[in-house]
């Protein structure tokens, strides 16, 4: 059973929905935070490069471990293979352009 586990983590970050893939996801010692380690991105040598995934690769370059607030996590899935990491923009009304909705949060005025 040397199955390599990969997790798809979907979370909200600055009014955008991030979908990333990682090898390790767990609850950390900091109360209220989920730890994401060992990010998985596509091959750099690929001829066709997805700009969204490249943006995520650059944002998480040099990051060993990321602490994501638990209330910003939308979903964590264990998957058999890696998909495309992406950023989904949200509209001004607070609803995402896709099928993702966030929990209530007071207006940031």
Steps between C-alpha positions, in 0.01 A plus 500: 500500500745762388222720367605864477227720642419838349254748648304766316451800729246769407506818709426872486787747496441875454165462322632230268449124515825304485509136395838343575645151531729379778644180641446584869198666665435494874383703797798682645597618846368850428137483605260558211750443219544219248857427392570432132844365402676365192310684228458315171505688171529392136822441313704812429624339181150474352454680170160645592503690831178599674541866612280445807709206617823688427375791715433257787841338453668840527289599804588181689861479379729459797209429738561186707178509698189715472259564790149558369225622737248221554203728428642579153517132397216404268593140434783245530488192276735204478553437128675233294677741268579867484275734306569855390562746782303818441366825639130578457404867529195598704248761393435821696183359654709252700393201294754319289474471126489120535313261727674610821343704779671634809385510859347819638744766604416855614554785255857626494427873513 
